[in-house]
Amino acid sequence: MKPQKQPNKKLQWAKFIIVLVLYLLFLYWLESWLGLIVIPFIYDVYITKKIKWQWWKNSEGLTPHIMSWVDAIVFALVAVYFINLFFFQNYVIPSSSLEKSLLTGDYLFVSKVSYGPRIPNTPLTMPLTQHTMPVIKTKSYIEWPQWDYKRAKGLGDVQLNDIVVFNYPAGDTIVSAEQYQANDFYGLCMDFGMQQYEGSRDLGNLSPQQQRDVFQTVYNLGHSYIEQNPNEFGVIDSRPVDRRENYVKRCVGLPGQTLQIKDRIIYLDGKPNKEPDNVQYTYKVQLAIPAMDFVSEQYDDFRKENGITNEDLNQLTQFGFMPLTKQTAAVLKGRKDICKSVSINTDAPTWGLYPLNKLTGWSRDNYGPIWIPKKGAKIDLSIDNIALYERCIKNYEGNELEVNDSRIFINGKEAKSYTFKLDYYWMMGDNRHNSADSRYWGFVPEDHIVGKPIFIWFSSDPDRSLFSGGLRWHRLFRFVDNIK
């Protein structure tokens, strides 16, 4: 039997010191010293070796083989969790809200270092899941402990027109039924409440307080309806900030700016903001050929060249309009053999927009003006503007808020003003008429910001298989900053 090789003490100490220094620098970056409790275990791994971390190596039978696989899997999961939490993660574009800037089926490398990684609100969660375990459909996280919001220093702040990944702000409350989990819970309550409401719907002559009372009644009716129909909706549940759905939109308004949309153009502090190169609006399209011909293989190359997707075609055949860029609209206008007419869709309903509990008369194309809250800024509160900011004050900054007889009470005391604790952002999609964004659910608080997409590492067309032109080679490793 060969004598065991004696460990090189100097090498062990050198490894321990290097790992310790790197670990301490990491804790310094996070400004969180709770991790110091791990140092004795690092010391044991390299120096004392009292704990038999790999006790199974000297076992007999299948144990060493099985445990070696378990060890590798656990290490991989921990490594992935650590990397996803503090450095970067993968994100796939699930919808067409940013078309034609980012496409459905684009896989993004999202940097958390760009804006600084958040210390997790919910530290005990299964790696590679957001909130639900696959197959078994249960929560993939344990709600205790819950840590307060804290963010490590990043390379910079969110800039105007950045494309940003963030947690869905209105996702704090959900219903457990899978078919409704993607819906805005507050919008669901208002929709179903309106179906139950039997009072007058002519609110124009009511005072702001009376309007608020009506909206509260409608919301309560919808909430009760959802609560009383668990077979359809499941149970009403909540999610911590970092376990809410990830969304990706373009930041079109920064903290402290006043935003207004006039005839589809965004104005910031009275000045028009540059539209993205590939911004889309819906256009009414009257074909010169049967719709079935346009969706056939005969025009497949034309549709592919102009970025017309199956989703666009479904909107065209069902509603008579589809989203187009200015360039594609001009191409269609020039093809008289295909189109009789192409005109922008000016239909803009005023319902379903943020805030849901105030009669504003705003539409998706003419919205605001609305001031975006800034950390440390004080705003005067009144019955006229409380609907815009009560979600920030109550849901995002943790205060109790009530309105009685047009008087506003915060934490039990009458309040004439409020100083914000967080920065907020206004996010919108580039597919302006097909994007559920801040116009519908309001401000994005800074503690919801996840990271910045850096580049597209893979892209597949959902309308085509990978073996028949579905792989978008021209988009691979394209930097998102170059998409304006």
C-alpha positions as CSV (number, residue, x, y, z in Angstrom):
1,M,0.0,0.0,0.0
2,K,1.4,3.3,-1.1
3,P,1.9,5.9,1.6
4,Q,-0.4,8.9,1.3
5,K,1.1,12.0,-0.2
6,Q,1.5,14.7,2.4
7,P,-0.3,18.0,1.4
8,N,1.8,21.0,0.5
9,K,1.0,23.4,3.4
10,K,2.5,26.4,1.7
11,L,0.3,25.8,-1.4
12,Q,-2.8,25.3,0.7
13,W,-2.2,28.5,2.6
14,A,-1.6,30.4,-0.7
15,K,-4.9,29.1,-2.1
16,F,-6.7,30.0,1.1
17,I,-5.3,33.5,1.1
18,I,-6.2,34.1,-2.6
19,V,-9.8,32.8,-2.1
20,L,-10.2,34.7,1.1
21,V,-9.1,38.0,-0.4
22,L,-11.4,37.6,-3.5
23,Y,-14.3,36.7,-1.2
24,L,-13.7,39.7,1.1
25,L,-13.5,42.0,-2.0
26,F,-16.8,40.5,-3.2
27,L,-18.4,41.2,0.2
28,Y,-17.0,44.7,0.2
29,W,-18.6,45.3,-3.3
30,L,-22.0,44.0,-2.0
31,E,-21.6,46.1,1.2
32,S,-23.0,43.1,3.0
33,W,-20.9,41.4,5.8
34,L,-23.3,38.7,6.6
35,G,-21.2,36.5,4.4
36,L,-18.4,36.5,7.0
37,I,-20.0,33.5,8.5
38,V,-18.8,31.4,5.5
39,I,-15.1,32.2,6.2
40,P,-14.6,29.3,8.8
41,F,-15.9,26.9,6.2
42,I,-13.4,28.2,3.6
43,Y,-10.7,27.9,6.2
44,D,-11.7,24.3,6.8
45,V,-11.7,23.4,3.1
46,Y,-8.1,24.6,2.6
47,I,-6.4,24.3,6.0
48,T,-7.9,22.2,8.8
49,K,-10.0,19.8,6.7
50,K,-12.0,18.7,9.8
51,I,-15.3,18.4,7.8
52,K,-15.3,15.4,5.4
53,W,-16.8,17.3,2.5
54,Q,-16.3,14.3,0.2
55,W,-16.9,11.5,2.7
56,W,-18.2,9.2,0.0
57,K,-14.9,8.9,-1.9
58,N,-13.7,6.0,0.3
59,S,-17.1,4.2,0.2
60,E,-17.6,0.9,-1.6
61,G,-20.1,-0.1,-4.3
62,L,-22.1,2.4,-6.3
63,T,-22.0,5.1,-3.7
64,P,-18.9,6.9,-5.0
65,H,-20.2,7.0,-8.6
66,I,-23.7,8.2,-7.5
67,M,-22.3,10.8,-5.1
68,S,-19.8,12.1,-7.6
69,W,-22.7,12.9,-9.9
70,V,-24.7,14.5,-7.0
71,D,-21.7,16.5,-6.1
72,A,-21.2,17.8,-9.6
73,I,-24.9,18.7,-10.0
74,V,-25.1,20.5,-6.6
75,F,-21.9,22.5,-7.5
76,A,-23.3,23.4,-10.9
77,L,-26.6,24.6,-9.4
78,V,-24.9,26.7,-6.8
79,A,-22.5,28.2,-9.4
80,V,-25.4,29.0,-11.7
81,Y,-27.4,30.5,-8.8
82,F,-24.5,32.7,-7.8
83,I,-23.7,33.8,-11.4
84,N,-27.4,34.5,-12.2
85,L,-27.8,36.4,-8.9
86,F,-24.9,38.8,-9.1
87,F,-23.4,38.9,-12.7
88,F,-25.6,37.9,-15.6
89,Q,-28.5,35.7,-16.6
90,N,-30.2,34.5,-19.8
91,Y,-33.5,36.0,-20.9
92,V,-35.6,35.2,-23.9
93,I,-38.0,37.7,-25.5
94,P,-41.5,36.2,-25.0
95,S,-43.7,38.7,-26.9
96,S,-43.7,41.2,-29.7
97,S,-43.8,44.3,-27.5
98,L,-40.3,45.4,-28.6
99,E,-40.6,44.4,-32.3
100,K,-38.8,45.2,-34.6
101,S,-36.0,46.1,-32.2
102,L,-35.9,42.9,-30.2
103,L,-37.7,40.0,-31.7
104,T,-39.8,37.2,-30.2
105,G,-37.3,34.3,-29.9
106,D,-34.2,36.5,-29.2
107,Y,-32.1,35.1,-26.4
108,L,-30.3,37.8,-24.4
109,F,-27.3,38.0,-22.3
110,V,-28.5,40.3,-19.5
111,S,-25.8,42.1,-17.4
112,K,-26.7,42.7,-13.7
113,V,-23.4,44.5,-13.2
114,S,-24.5,47.3,-15.5
115,Y,-26.9,48.8,-13.0
116,G,-25.6,46.9,-10.0
117,P,-26.9,43.5,-8.8
118,R,-29.6,43.5,-6.1
119,I,-29.1,41.6,-2.8
120,P,-31.9,39.1,-3.2
121,N,-35.2,39.8,-1.5
122,T,-35.9,36.1,-1.5
123,P,-32.6,34.2,-1.1
124,L,-34.0,30.7,-0.8
125,T,-35.0,29.8,-4.4
126,M,-34.4,27.1,-6.9
127,P,-31.7,28.1,-9.5
128,L,-32.9,28.6,-13.1
129,T,-36.5,29.3,-12.0
130,Q,-38.3,32.6,-11.6
131,H,-41.2,31.7,-9.4
132,T,-42.7,28.3,-10.4
133,M,-41.2,24.8,-10.5
134,P,-41.6,23.1,-13.9
135,V,-43.9,20.1,-14.2
136,I,-45.1,20.1,-10.6
137,K,-46.2,23.8,-10.8
138,T,-45.4,24.8,-7.2
139,K,-43.6,27.8,-5.9
140,S,-39.8,27.5,-6.5
141,Y,-38.9,29.7,-3.6
142,I,-39.4,29.9,0.2
143,E,-40.8,33.2,1.3
144,W,-38.9,33.4,4.5
145,P,-36.5,35.1,5.0
146,Q,-37.4,38.3,3.2
147,W,-34.6,40.9,2.9
148,D,-34.9,44.6,2.3
149,Y,-34.0,46.2,-0.9
150,K,-30.3,46.8,-1.4
151,R,-28.2,47.1,-4.6
152,A,-24.5,46.8,-5.1
153,K,-22.7,49.6,-7.0
154,G,-22.9,49.0,-10.7
155,L,-21.1,50.4,-13.8
156,G,-23.8,53.1,-14.2
157,D,-27.4,54.1,-13.9
158,V,-30.4,53.5,-16.2
159,Q,-30.1,55.9,-19.1
160,L,-32.8,57.4,-21.4
161,N,-33.7,55.0,-24.2
162,D,-31.9,52.0,-22.6
163,I,-33.5,48.7,-23.1
164,V,-34.0,47.3,-19.5
165,V,-35.1,44.0,-17.9
166,F,-37.2,44.5,-14.8
167,N,-39.7,42.8,-12.6
168,Y,-43.3,43.4,-13.5
169,P,-44.5,46.0,-11.0
170,A,-48.2,45.0,-11.1
171,G,-47.2,41.4,-10.5
172,D,-47.2,41.8,-6.7
173,T,-50.7,40.2,-6.6
174,I,-51.8,37.3,-8.9
175,V,-54.4,34.6,-9.1
176,S,-53.0,31.0,-9.1
177,A,-55.0,29.8,-12.1
178,E,-52.3,29.4,-14.8
179,Q,-54.4,31.0,-17.6
180,Y,-54.7,34.3,-15.6
181,Q,-51.2,34.5,-14.1
182,A,-50.0,36.7,-16.9
183,N,-52.9,39.1,-16.4
184,D,-52.7,42.3,-14.4
185,F,-54.6,41.4,-11.2
186,Y,-55.8,45.0,-10.7
187,G,-57.0,45.1,-14.3
188,L,-58.9,41.8,-13.9
189,C,-60.6,43.2,-10.8
190,M,-61.7,46.3,-12.7
191,D,-62.9,44.3,-15.8
192,F,-64.9,41.8,-13.8
193,G,-66.1,44.5,-11.4
194,M,-67.5,46.6,-14.3
195,Q,-69.5,43.6,-15.3
196,Q,-71.0,43.4,-11.9
197,Y,-71.5,47.2,-11.4
198,E,-75.1,48.4,-11.7
199,G,-74.7,52.1,-11.0
200,S,-74.4,55.0,-13.5
201,R,-71.3,54.9,-15.7
202,D,-71.5,58.5,-16.6
203,L,-68.8,59.8,-14.3
204,G,-68.0,63.1,-16.1
205,N,-70.2,65.2,-13.7
206,L,-68.9,63.6,-10.5
207,S,-66.3,65.2,-8.2
208,P,-62.9,63.5,-8.0
209,Q,-63.8,62.0,-4.6
210,Q,-67.1,60.6,-6.0
211,Q,-65.3,59.2,-9.0
212,R,-62.8,57.6,-6.7
213,D,-65.6,56.0,-4.7
214,V,-67.2,54.6,-7.8
215,F,-63.8,53.1,-9.0
216,Q,-63.3,51.6,-5.5
217,T,-66.8,50.1,-5.6
218,V,-66.0,48.5,-9.0
219,Y,-62.7,47.2,-7.8
220,N,-64.2,45.7,-4.7
221,L,-66.9,44.0,-6.8
222,G,-64.3,42.5,-9.1
223,H,-62.1,41.4,-6.2
224,S,-65.1,39.7,-4.5
225,Y,-66.1,38.0,-7.8
226,I,-62.5,36.6,-8.3
227,E,-62.4,35.5,-4.6
228,Q,-65.7,33.7,-4.8
229,N,-64.8,31.8,-8.0
230,P,-61.8,29.7,-7.1
231,N,-62.6,27.0,-9.6
232,E,-62.0,29.6,-12.4
233,F,-59.3,31.8,-10.9
234,G,-57.7,29.7,-8.2
235,V,-56.5,31.5,-5.0
236,I,-55.4,35.1,-4.8
237,D,-51.6,35.2,-4.0
238,S,-48.7,37.6,-3.8
239,R,-45.1,37.5,-5.0
240,P,-42.0,39.2,-3.6
241,V,-40.4,41.8,-5.9
242,D,-37.6,39.6,-7.2
243,R,-39.9,36.6,-7.9
244,R,-42.3,38.6,-10.1
245,E,-42.3,38.1,-13.9
246,N,-39.3,39.5,-15.8
247,Y,-40.3,42.1,-18.5
248,V,-38.1,43.9,-21.0
249,K,-39.0,47.4,-22.3
250,R,-37.3,50.6,-23.3
251,C,-36.8,53.3,-20.7
252,V,-38.4,56.5,-22.2
253,G,-38.7,58.5,-19.0
254,L,-36.3,59.1,-16.1
255,P,-36.8,60.1,-12.5
256,G,-37.8,63.8,-12.2
257,Q,-38.9,64.2,-15.8
258,T,-42.4,65.2,-16.9
259,L,-43.6,62.9,-19.7
260,Q,-46.4,63.5,-22.1
261,I,-47.5,61.6,-25.3
262,K,-49.0,63.8,-28.0
263,D,-50.1,62.2,-31.2
264,R,-48.0,59.1,-30.4
265,I,-44.8,61.2,-29.9
266,I,-43.2,61.1,-26.4
267,Y,-42.3,64.5,-24.9
268,L,-40.0,64.9,-21.9
269,D,-40.1,68.2,-20.1
270,G,-41.7,69.7,-23.3
271,K,-39.1,68.3,-25.7
272,P,-39.8,65.4,-28.1
273,N,-37.8,62.3,-27.4
274,K,-36.2,60.5,-30.4
275,E,-38.3,57.5,-31.5
276,P,-36.5,54.2,-31.9
277,D,-35.5,53.5,-35.5
278,N,-37.8,50.5,-35.7
279,V,-40.8,51.9,-33.8
280,Q,-44.1,50.3,-34.8
281,Y,-47.7,51.4,-34.8
282,T,-50.8,49.5,-36.0
283,Y,-52.0,50.4,-39.5
284,K,-55.3,49.7,-41.2
285,V,-54.5,47.6,-44.2
286,Q,-56.9,46.9,-47.0
287,L,-55.5,44.1,-49.3
288,A,-55.9,44.1,-53.0
289,I,-55.7,40.3,-53.0
290,P,-57.5,37.7,-50.9
291,A,-56.1,37.4,-47.4
292,M,-55.5,33.7,-47.9
293,D,-53.2,34.5,-50.9
294,F,-51.2,36.9,-48.8
295,V,-50.6,34.4,-46.1
296,S,-49.6,31.7,-48.6
297,E,-46.1,30.5,-49.5
298,Q,-46.2,32.7,-52.6
299,Y,-45.5,35.8,-50.5
300,D,-43.4,34.1,-47.9
301,D,-40.2,35.8,-49.0
302,F,-41.9,39.2,-49.1
303,R,-43.2,38.8,-45.6
304,K,-39.8,37.6,-44.3
305,E,-37.9,40.5,-46.0
306,N,-40.3,43.0,-44.3
307,G,-40.5,41.3,-40.9
308,I,-44.2,40.4,-41.2
309,T,-44.8,37.6,-38.6
310,N,-47.7,35.1,-38.2
311,E,-48.8,37.2,-35.2
312,D,-49.1,40.2,-37.5
313,L,-51.0,38.2,-40.1
314,N,-53.5,37.0,-37.4
315,Q,-54.2,40.6,-36.5
316,L,-54.7,41.5,-40.1
317,T,-57.1,38.6,-40.8
318,Q,-59.1,39.1,-37.6
319,F,-59.2,42.9,-37.2
320,G,-58.1,44.4,-40.5
321,F,-54.9,46.0,-39.1
322,M,-51.4,45.0,-38.2
323,P,-48.2,46.6,-36.7
324,L,-45.8,48.1,-39.1
325,T,-42.7,50.3,-39.1
326,K,-42.8,53.4,-41.3
327,Q,-40.5,51.6,-43.7
328,T,-42.7,48.6,-44.1
329,A,-45.8,50.7,-44.4
330,A,-44.1,52.6,-47.2
331,V,-43.2,49.3,-49.0
332,L,-46.8,48.1,-48.7
333,K,-48.2,51.4,-50.0
334,G,-45.9,51.0,-53.0
335,R,-47.2,47.5,-53.8
336,K,-50.5,48.2,-55.4
337,D,-50.7,44.6,-56.5
338,I,-50.9,43.6,-52.8
339,C,-52.5,46.6,-51.0
340,K,-55.3,49.0,-51.8
341,S,-54.6,51.3,-48.9
342,V,-52.4,51.6,-45.8
343,S,-53.3,54.1,-43.1
344,I,-52.2,54.5,-39.4
345,N,-54.8,53.3,-36.9
346,T,-55.9,56.3,-34.8
347,D,-58.4,54.4,-32.7
348,A,-57.3,54.9,-29.2
349,P,-59.6,53.8,-26.3
350,T,-59.3,55.7,-23.1
351,W,-60.2,52.8,-20.7
352,G,-57.7,50.4,-19.1
353,L,-55.0,52.9,-18.7
354,Y,-53.0,53.9,-15.6
355,P,-54.3,55.0,-13.2
356,L,-57.2,52.6,-13.3
357,N,-59.1,54.6,-10.6
358,K,-59.2,58.0,-12.2
359,L,-61.1,59.4,-15.1
360,T,-58.3,61.1,-17.1
361,G,-59.5,61.0,-20.7
362,W,-56.0,60.0,-21.8
363,S,-55.4,57.4,-24.5
364,R,-52.3,55.4,-25.5
365,D,-51.5,58.0,-28.1
366,N,-52.3,61.1,-26.1
367,Y,-51.3,60.5,-22.5
368,G,-50.3,62.8,-19.6
369,P,-48.6,65.0,-18.6
370,I,-47.3,62.9,-15.8
371,W,-44.4,63.6,-13.5
372,I,-42.1,60.7,-12.8
373,P,-41.2,60.4,-9.1
374,K,-37.5,60.9,-8.1
375,K,-35.8,59.8,-4.9
376,G,-35.8,62.7,-2.3
377,A,-38.2,64.9,-4.3
378,K,-41.2,66.2,-2.5
379,I,-44.6,66.5,-4.2
380,D,-47.8,68.3,-3.1
381,L,-50.6,65.8,-2.8
382,S,-54.3,66.5,-3.6
383,I,-57.4,64.5,-4.5
384,D,-56.6,65.4,-8.2
385,N,-53.2,63.7,-8.3
386,I,-53.3,61.1,-5.5
387,A,-54.4,58.3,-8.0
388,L,-51.2,58.8,-9.9
389,Y,-48.9,58.3,-6.9
390,E,-50.8,56.2,-4.4
391,R,-49.4,52.9,-5.8
392,C,-45.9,54.3,-5.3
393,I,-46.6,55.5,-1.8
394,K,-48.6,52.4,-0.7
395,N,-47.4,49.4,-2.6
396,Y,-43.8,50.2,-3.5
397,E,-42.7,52.3,-0.4
398,G,-44.8,50.4,2.2
399,N,-47.0,53.1,3.6
400,E,-50.7,52.9,4.7
401,L,-52.7,55.3,2.6
402,E,-56.4,56.3,2.9
403,V,-58.5,59.0,1.2
404,N,-61.6,60.3,3.1
405,D,-63.6,63.4,2.1
406,S,-60.8,64.4,-0.3
407,R,-58.3,64.4,2.6
408,I,-55.3,62.1,2.3
409,F,-53.9,60.2,5.2
410,I,-50.5,58.5,5.2
411,N,-49.8,56.2,8.1
412,G,-52.7,57.6,10.0
413,K,-51.7,61.3,9.6
414,E,-53.2,63.8,7.2
415,A,-50.6,64.5,4.5
416,K,-50.4,67.5,2.2
417,S,-47.1,66.4,0.6
418,Y,-44.9,63.3,0.2
419,T,-41.2,62.8,-0.2
420,F,-40.3,59.7,-2.4
421,K,-37.8,57.1,-1.1
422,L,-37.1,55.5,-4.5
423,D,-36.4,56.5,-8.1
424,Y,-39.0,55.5,-10.7
425,Y,-38.9,55.0,-14.5
426,W,-41.3,55.0,-17.4
427,M,-41.0,51.9,-19.6
428,M,-42.6,51.4,-23.0
429,G,-42.3,48.9,-25.9
430,D,-41.2,49.9,-29.4
431,N,-44.3,48.1,-30.8
432,R,-46.4,51.0,-29.4
433,H,-49.9,49.8,-30.1
434,N,-49.1,46.2,-29.0
435,S,-47.3,46.7,-25.7
436,A,-48.5,46.3,-22.2
437,D,-46.3,48.9,-20.6
438,S,-46.2,51.9,-18.2
439,R,-49.3,53.4,-19.9
440,Y,-51.2,50.5,-18.5
441,W,-49.6,49.7,-15.1
442,G,-47.6,52.8,-14.2
443,F,-44.1,53.5,-12.9
444,V,-41.2,51.0,-12.5
445,P,-39.5,51.4,-9.1
446,E,-35.7,51.2,-8.9
447,D,-35.9,48.1,-6.8
448,H,-37.6,46.3,-9.7
449,I,-34.7,46.9,-12.1
450,V,-33.0,43.6,-13.0
451,G,-30.3,44.4,-15.5
452,K,-29.3,45.5,-19.0
453,P,-29.4,43.3,-22.1
454,I,-25.9,43.3,-23.6
455,F,-26.1,41.1,-26.7
456,I,-28.2,38.5,-28.5
457,W,-26.5,35.1,-28.2
458,F,-29.2,33.1,-30.1
459,S,-32.2,33.9,-32.1
460,S,-34.9,31.6,-33.6
461,D,-37.9,32.6,-35.6
462,P,-41.0,31.1,-33.8
463,D,-42.8,31.0,-37.2
464,R,-40.2,28.7,-38.8
465,S,-38.3,25.6,-37.7
466,L,-34.5,25.8,-37.2
467,F,-34.1,23.5,-40.3
468,S,-36.1,25.8,-42.6
469,G,-34.7,29.2,-42.1
470,G,-35.7,29.6,-38.4
471,L,-32.2,30.4,-37.2
472,R,-31.7,34.1,-37.5
473,W,-27.9,34.1,-38.2
474,H,-27.8,37.9,-38.8
475,R,-28.9,38.5,-35.2
476,L,-26.4,36.3,-33.4
477,F,-24.0,38.1,-31.1
478,R,-25.5,41.5,-32.1
479,F,-25.0,44.1,-29.3
480,V,-28.3,45.5,-28.0
481,D,-26.8,49.0,-27.6
482,N,-26.6,49.1,-31.4
483,I,-30.4,48.6,-31.7
484,K,-31.7,52.2,-31.4
